[in-house]
Amino acid sequence: MKPNDAFHGITTLVIATTPQIQTQGTAFFYQELAPKTKEGPQWREVKETWLVTNRHVVLPKINNREMIPDNFSFHLRKRENGRLVWEPITLRRDELIERALFHKDANIDVCAIKVLDLIINRIQTNPSKYMPWYAVDKEKLPGNNNIFVEVGDDVLVIGYPRGYYDDIHLYPIVKSGIIASRWGAPFRGKPYFLIDIKLFPGSSGSIVVSKPQQLAIVDEKLMYAKEKQFAFLGIYSGEPFLKEEPIEFEDIVIIRKKGFDLGIVWYGYLVDEIINKGVKLGELY
């Protein structure tokens, strides 16, 4: 699938609703595939599909405390009366507790939610009404698909900054930046890297990919692909800030934060770690 099509179907708006607040973010689809076979057509069974986003998108904080939402929704694109509309698929609190997986390290801001059966149940009644959706998998990680990246390389972030997007075609917004810290090295000891980009609330949970290309060097040979290829780099989760000393007044305390127009991106390999060794939401509380 061409990136121009894949990028439009890989992401979805997500909404978390608690009694106090409703928050909005971005998520994308990730799939587990059956092993390749030497015989037969190049069809592979999708073993499971996961909705990937940030932990803080799934568990919004109120008064610095994580809250389990009463409802958590993601969306499919559907044709209705000659136009495209978002069709929500909503998980109740108990369903989210059962389906959501988190990293054992609570500081890793990534969550994966099992959704394949929900999607199939929704689209099987009239599949022609639903727009194609696309998912990445571990074979899209850098090096697994002959695409390699390093500091200074171009990246794309695909999401819904401040809920802004093409509301006619329901296409997300794609913003560009570069890798701003050493690729492959945990930044300050944490499994993320930095990108040089200016993003906004609502972009949390966006997929970050390498800039699509048609040429690659494999075993010192120049290779050409019919369609542009990209690598899945990670999950965007916000901007790092430098906190200054508190300023105290009579009845309030102000803590100023300085930003750098940088973004935190958790490495893509963490998704598989969460799927295989993660903890359920019910185990956290």
Secondary structure, DSSP 4 states (H G I P E B T S, - for coil): --HHHHHHHHEEEEEEE-SS-EEEEEEEEEEEEPPP-SSS-S---EEEEEEEE-HHHHS-EETTEE---SEEEEEEEEEETTEEEEEEEEEEHHHHHHHEEE-SSTTS--EEEE-HHHHHHHHTT-GGGBPP---B-GGGSTTTTS----TT-EEEEEE-GGG-SBTTTTB-EEEEEEE-S-TTSPBTTBSEEEEE----TT-TT-EEEEPPEEEEEETTEEEEEEEEE--EEEEE----EEEPPPEE-SS-EE--EEE-SEEEEEETTHHHHHHHH-EEHHHH-
